[in-house]
Amino acid sequence: MEALTLARSGDAFALTENDPALVEDLAHRTALAVDNSRLYASVQSTAEHLQRSLLPALLDVAPLGIAARYVPARAAVEVGGDWYDCFPLPDGAMALIIGDVTGHDLAAAVTMGQLRNMLRALVCDRIEPPGDILRRLDVPSHTLYGGQTATCIYARLEPGPHRSWRLKLANASHPPPLLVSHDGDTRYLTTGHSVLLGIEPDMPRPSGTHTLAPDSTLLLYTDGLIERPGEVLDRGLARLRQHAAALAREPLAVFCDELLARLADGCDDDIALLAVRLPPHDLTPSAEERP
């Protein structure tokens, strides 16, 4: 309950019988502004809770370290299309997924949820190159959500020979994953790149393969982390490399939180992060030791 009080002091004219109408009008206008502010905050909170409910809880995937973050757009009152996913596969590999459905409304969130579930089913059912999986995903996506486009990365992480790790990935026009070594060397993984989902469902999609060193960090992220209005994308990519290199030896939770603290300022879009920390050499199972 709010109250509006007006008073005059000193040599000001006393209130007259005509003033209550003005006071009542001011009270109505103030109450309307307060109600609108409360409604906006409520809708924004509901949208954020809905968005977070569509994102998965991360499983314990030791000896790998996994961390994820989601930060909604500050001015948004609608749910968005950013999502991430990570889960073990039946053959012992680890599925890593990040994507972004075009748009920032309820339709984008619905499409995001459907794409996530379809992709989960595909990768659990078929041991195929990531590019083939994304092509299979694009067929029902194009049929059910014609006109809706999305970016997406699907990657398989598995122990390789000589206690290394092997990453197989396909990238449907998503910002490239960043690999950060324990010593702070960084590089973007740009192989396996193809067009957006929802453009051409019959187009073959390539896959790329990379060998990852123990104790390195793989970062998947959405474009809100690097894009700024009026700025070329290369500046955002360079900025991310610089800060990720400086945080290479920090615990994974600190790595993610500090990246957001340093890079989220000035962002007007959602941000999703998925970071994977590979175990040290002595904890990395070889391909022969894999279950």
PLY file of the C-alpha trace (Angstrom):
ply
format ascii 1.0
element vertex 291
property float x
property float y
property float z
element edge 290
property int vertex1
property int vertex2
end_header
0.00 0.00 0.00
1.36 3.40 -0.96
0.41 6.87 0.25
0.98 10.23 -1.39
1.26 13.27 0.89
1.49 16.93 -0.20
2.30 19.82 2.13
3.16 23.49 1.88
5.31 25.39 4.34
6.60 28.86 4.94
5.06 31.62 2.84
3.52 29.28 0.22
-0.17 29.64 -0.47
-2.40 27.33 1.54
-4.07 24.40 -0.21
-7.50 25.23 -1.58
-10.59 23.18 -2.39
-9.35 22.88 -6.01
-6.13 21.10 -5.04
-7.55 17.63 -4.09
-8.40 16.92 -7.74
-4.78 17.60 -8.74
-3.51 15.45 -5.87
-5.84 12.59 -6.87
-4.63 12.76 -10.48
-0.99 12.67 -9.34
-1.74 9.68 -7.10
-3.35 7.76 -9.99
-0.43 8.46 -12.30
2.11 7.45 -9.64
0.23 4.26 -8.85
0.09 3.35 -12.55
3.84 3.81 -12.92
4.52 1.70 -9.81
2.17 -1.07 -11.02
3.80 -1.12 -14.46
7.23 -1.40 -12.89
6.11 -4.29 -10.70
4.45 -6.04 -13.65
7.58 -5.69 -15.76
9.74 -7.13 -12.97
7.30 -10.03 -12.50
7.19 -10.87 -16.21
10.97 -10.64 -16.45
11.40 -12.98 -13.48
8.88 -15.47 -14.92
10.61 -15.46 -18.30
14.00 -16.08 -16.70
12.67 -18.94 -14.56
11.05 -20.51 -17.63
14.28 -20.21 -19.59
16.31 -21.81 -16.80
13.79 -24.65 -16.45
14.47 -25.56 -20.09
18.21 -25.93 -19.41
19.52 -29.26 -18.08
21.09 -30.00 -14.74
24.70 -31.05 -15.27
25.67 -34.59 -14.29
28.85 -35.67 -12.51
31.11 -36.77 -15.36
34.40 -37.30 -13.48
37.26 -37.28 -14.28
36.09 -34.45 -16.54
35.17 -31.13 -14.98
31.98 -29.47 -16.28
30.55 -26.01 -15.61
27.78 -24.04 -17.30
26.33 -20.58 -16.93
23.28 -18.78 -18.29
22.79 -15.01 -18.08
19.54 -13.54 -19.49
19.51 -10.31 -21.44
19.09 -7.43 -19.01
16.25 -5.75 -20.87
14.47 -8.92 -21.98
10.96 -9.84 -20.78
10.73 -12.83 -23.11
12.48 -16.16 -23.02
15.23 -16.69 -25.57
16.63 -19.49 -27.67
20.08 -20.06 -26.10
20.74 -23.54 -24.76
23.51 -25.94 -23.75
23.60 -29.66 -23.01
26.13 -32.19 -21.76
25.64 -35.89 -21.00
27.46 -39.24 -21.32
26.67 -41.40 -24.36
26.05 -45.15 -24.36
29.44 -45.85 -25.99
31.35 -43.97 -23.27
31.86 -40.69 -25.13
30.63 -37.34 -23.82
28.11 -35.28 -25.76
28.70 -31.50 -25.72
26.06 -29.27 -27.26
25.40 -25.56 -27.48
22.97 -23.68 -29.68
20.96 -20.55 -30.27
17.57 -20.38 -31.97
17.03 -17.15 -33.89
14.69 -14.76 -32.10
13.94 -13.72 -28.55
10.37 -14.74 -27.87
8.22 -17.67 -26.82
8.44 -19.26 -30.28
12.24 -19.32 -30.05
12.08 -20.95 -26.61
9.60 -23.61 -27.79
11.76 -24.42 -30.83
14.84 -24.55 -28.61
13.23 -27.10 -26.30
12.12 -29.27 -29.22
15.51 -29.14 -30.95
17.28 -30.04 -27.73
15.09 -33.10 -27.18
15.36 -34.27 -30.81
19.14 -33.88 -30.73
19.37 -35.80 -27.47
17.45 -38.69 -28.99
19.58 -38.73 -32.13
22.96 -38.73 -30.40
21.90 -41.45 -27.94
20.51 -43.64 -30.71
23.24 -43.37 -33.34
27.03 -43.48 -33.23
27.63 -41.30 -36.28
29.90 -38.37 -37.16
28.58 -35.14 -35.63
27.96 -33.65 -39.09
25.63 -36.52 -39.98
23.77 -36.06 -36.70
23.20 -32.35 -37.39
21.98 -33.18 -40.90
19.49 -35.66 -39.43
18.37 -33.00 -36.94
17.87 -30.46 -39.72
15.36 -32.63 -41.60
12.61 -32.74 -38.91
13.53 -29.21 -37.83
12.91 -27.92 -41.35
9.64 -29.86 -41.58
8.23 -28.90 -38.17
9.65 -25.39 -37.83
9.97 -24.16 -41.39
11.39 -20.65 -41.46
12.96 -20.95 -37.99
16.77 -21.00 -38.05
19.30 -21.88 -35.39
23.02 -22.19 -34.82
24.35 -25.29 -33.08
27.50 -27.19 -32.19
27.41 -30.92 -31.50
30.65 -32.49 -30.30
31.76 -35.92 -29.07
34.57 -35.96 -26.51
36.30 -39.31 -25.99
39.64 -40.60 -24.66
42.20 -40.98 -27.43
45.52 -42.78 -27.77
48.45 -42.07 -25.46
46.15 -40.55 -22.81
45.08 -37.68 -25.02
41.49 -36.67 -25.72
39.78 -36.60 -29.08
37.04 -34.14 -29.99
34.82 -34.70 -33.00
32.50 -31.81 -33.79
30.17 -30.23 -36.31
29.30 -26.56 -36.28
26.15 -25.12 -37.86
27.25 -21.45 -38.05
27.80 -21.11 -34.31
30.73 -19.13 -32.82
33.75 -21.47 -32.78
34.73 -23.32 -29.59
37.78 -21.98 -27.79
40.48 -24.37 -26.58
42.69 -23.10 -23.75
45.78 -25.04 -22.70
46.97 -25.27 -19.10
49.77 -22.83 -20.01
47.35 -20.28 -21.47
47.77 -20.96 -25.18
44.48 -20.47 -27.01
43.04 -21.41 -30.38
39.61 -21.50 -31.97
38.41 -24.81 -33.41
37.08 -23.83 -36.83
36.70 -27.20 -38.58
33.39 -28.90 -39.35
31.66 -25.62 -40.20
28.42 -25.45 -42.21
25.30 -23.29 -42.64
22.55 -22.58 -40.12
19.99 -25.21 -39.25
16.75 -24.51 -41.10
18.34 -23.37 -44.38
18.98 -26.49 -46.46
18.14 -29.80 -44.77
19.65 -32.01 -47.51
23.05 -30.32 -47.47
25.93 -32.57 -46.31
27.53 -31.34 -43.10
31.24 -31.95 -42.43
32.80 -33.02 -39.16
36.16 -32.01 -37.70
38.49 -33.86 -35.36
40.90 -32.34 -32.85
43.33 -33.80 -30.33
43.07 -32.10 -26.94
45.85 -32.13 -24.37
45.22 -33.16 -20.75
44.43 -30.35 -18.30
43.17 -28.03 -21.04
39.81 -26.25 -21.08
37.24 -26.33 -23.86
34.77 -23.43 -23.92
31.50 -23.40 -25.85
29.47 -20.19 -25.71
26.73 -18.21 -27.45
27.25 -14.97 -29.35
26.15 -12.73 -26.49
29.58 -13.24 -24.94
31.50 -11.76 -27.88
29.15 -9.56 -29.94
28.68 -5.86 -29.21
26.63 -3.33 -31.21
28.78 -1.42 -33.69
31.86 -3.59 -33.12
33.45 -6.04 -35.55
33.26 -9.65 -34.40
37.03 -10.15 -34.48
37.44 -7.74 -31.57
35.08 -9.77 -29.44
36.86 -13.02 -30.34
40.24 -11.50 -29.50
38.91 -10.16 -26.20
37.63 -13.62 -25.25
40.99 -15.24 -26.06
42.85 -12.68 -23.96
40.74 -13.14 -20.84
40.46 -16.93 -21.19
44.26 -17.21 -21.43
44.67 -15.23 -18.21
42.23 -17.57 -16.43
43.61 -20.84 -17.79
44.75 -22.23 -14.42
41.80 -21.03 -12.36
39.22 -23.54 -11.07
36.53 -24.10 -13.66
33.81 -22.28 -11.70
36.08 -19.25 -11.28
37.02 -19.46 -14.98
33.35 -19.14 -16.00
32.38 -16.52 -13.43
35.34 -14.30 -14.24
34.73 -14.51 -17.99
31.17 -13.31 -17.42
32.30 -10.57 -15.05
34.83 -9.29 -17.58
32.88 -9.76 -20.82
29.16 -9.51 -20.06
29.20 -5.76 -19.48
27.54 -3.96 -22.38
25.84 -7.12 -23.65
22.21 -6.80 -24.75
21.68 -10.51 -25.50
21.45 -13.76 -23.57
24.71 -15.55 -22.77
25.16 -19.29 -22.34
28.49 -20.95 -21.47
29.54 -24.60 -21.33
33.12 -25.25 -20.15
34.89 -28.61 -19.95
38.15 -29.10 -18.04
40.12 -32.17 -19.11
41.84 -34.12 -16.32
45.62 -34.07 -15.85
47.72 -36.63 -17.70
47.83 -39.12 -14.81
44.01 -39.14 -14.52
43.25 -39.42 -18.24
42.12 -42.92 -19.26
43.56 -44.26 -22.48
41.31 -45.50 -25.25
42.03 -49.07 -24.12
40.97 -48.30 -20.53
37.69 -46.72 -21.53
34.62 -48.71 -20.37
0 1
1 2
2 3
3 4
4 5
5 6
6 7
7 8
8 9
9 10
10 11
11 12
12 13
13 14
14 15
15 16
16 17
17 18
18 19
19 20
20 21
21 22
22 23
23 24
24 25
25 26
26 27
27 28
28 29
29 30
30 31
31 32
32 33
33 34
34 35
35 36
36 37
37 38
38 39
39 40
40 41
41 42
42 43
43 44
44 45
45 46
46 47
47 48
48 49
49 50
50 51
51 52
52 53
53 54
54 55
55 56
56 57
57 58
58 59
59 60
60 61
61 62
62 63
63 64
64 65
65 66
66 67
67 68
68 69
69 70
70 71
71 72
72 73
73 74
74 75
75 76
76 77
77 78
78 79
79 80
80 81
81 82
82 83
83 84
84 85
85 86
86 87
87 88
88 89
89 90
90 91
91 92
92 93
93 94
94 95
95 96
96 97
97 98
98 99
99 100
100 101
101 102
102 103
103 104
104 105
105 106
106 107
107 108
108 109
109 110
110 111
111 112
112 113
113 114
114 115
115 116
116 117
117 118
118 119
119 120
120 121
121 122
122 123
123 124
124 125
125 126
126 127
127 128
128 129
129 130
130 131
131 132
132 133
133 134
134 135
135 136
136 137
137 138
138 139
139 140
140 141
141 142
142 143
143 144
144 145
145 146
146 147
147 148
148 149
149 150
150 151
151 152
152 153
153 154
154 155
155 156
156 157
157 158
158 159
159 160
160 161
161 162
162 163
163 164
164 165
165 166
166 167
167 168
168 169
169 170
170 171
171 172
172 173
173 174
174 175
175 176
176 177
177 178
178 179
179 180
180 181
181 182
182 183
183 184
184 185
185 186
186 187
187 188
188 189
189 190
190 191
191 192
192 193
193 194
194 195
195 196
196 197
197 198
198 199
199 200
200 201
201 202
202 203
203 204
204 205
205 206
206 207
207 208
208 209
209 210
210 211
211 212
212 213
213 214
214 215
215 216
216 217
217 218
218 219
219 220
220 221
221 222
222 223
223 224
224 225
225 226
226 227
227 228
228 229
229 230
230 231
231 232
232 233
233 234
234 235
235 236
236 237
237 238
238 239
239 240
240 241
241 242
242 243
243 244
244 245
245 246
246 247
247 248
248 249
249 250
250 251
251 252
252 253
253 254
254 255
255 256
256 257
257 258
258 259
259 260
260 261
261 262
262 263
263 264
264 265
265 266
266 267
267 268
268 269
269 270
270 271
271 272
272 273
273 274
274 275
275 276
276 277
277 278
278 279
279 280
280 281
281 282
282 283
283 284
284 285
285 286
286 287
287 288
288 289
289 290
